[in-house]
Amino acid sequence: MCLLPLGGCFDNPKNKNIGLQRTVNLANAGNADAQYNLGVLYGRGAWKHFDVPQDYAEAVKWLRLAAEQGHANAQFDLGKLYLHGFDVPEDYAEAYVWFSVAAAGGHADAAGLRDNAYSQLKAVQITLAQKRVAELLKKFGRGKQPEPPGTLDNSALNKTNRPTSVELPESTNSIGMEFKLIPAGTFIMGDASGEDDETPHEVTLTNPFKMGVHEVTQAQYEQVMGVNPSEFKGADYPVQDYPVETVTWDDAVEFCRRLSELPAEKAAGNVYRLPTEAEWEYACRAGTTTMYSFGDDEDEQAEILSKVGWLELDDESDLRDYAWYLKYSGGGTHPVGGKKPNAWGLYDMHGNVWEWCQDWYGDYPSGSVTDPSGAKSGADRVFRGGSWSMTPEHCRSATRFGGYPWYRNSYFGFRVCLSPSGK
């Protein structure tokens, strides 16, 4: 923030009160430079020989008045206040709007921050923000809206299509567990608009694999392990229907080992394991690039639209049709397969219980990879998919967390994976 020369208002420290009063008078009369200067003074607080209290609310007020007159410096500084949440809610969409019009107005530093803000936005936010930018550019006579950054994932702009269901080969093992044969393929893992640990990168899986249609049930776990550690059990929770939970990563791995040792499974050459994190997300996405396996959650989009008065929120949600999560779970797990499956016929990939994966938790690679197995070492193991206790944001296809292998609670379960070759 730098003050602009304004008719000698700031030239003489002995006349600082006169200078401030002149600035106030000019600002009240609608002078954009004066409004910008007041915004700067209130944003900085005491500055040189001017004793002005720091007041971000006043800074926002005057910067906005100047910005709405087309003042590029004011637009840039207003964007920074929203980007960092100085006395205004941290708002990447609002920051993107003001950085965009500032960049179009010739501000040298605006484009970089505009791109940073853009990378934090979801599809519907981008659509609304770009509509506002277009309106402001028309108002200021600045022509065409700047293109969004080419290095970012712009597929978010086309995330309203529904996935096409695919009938994959299905099989059942000796204890009644159902599997879908997931084809080999290439996909984009991660989410550019997600968390810092979700860096998008291309992943190729060269071998097909079988994925459990359902999360492992309490009955299946008890049949193999001889115990049922679940918190949600008893007369109200039929073991054949409800997912096993309160299991550690070590428990899940031991289940796979013992299942593989059952005579019928051993005779068939079946070796069970947890899915890798890449296999899990690939199977969850089922060919989609959206926030969830069915698309982008309309409930979240409707909430955003309702805030700007474009839609009356009717409490309808696609996610509710596919997942048991915090708002609708009633505070516990539910029978597996009680919601809609994804396009590849897998149930409860979103919500119900978190699902342990094979990998150590770590940073994603920076480039494309083939058949990744995660970090070489670490303290935490990956878990995916969200649970009955989580908000929609934590049930996304790309959401990832790590936990100690010995950690257990009623949020954690798993599903198993099987390579046709037994590998």
Disulfide bonds with the S-S distance in Angstrom:
none
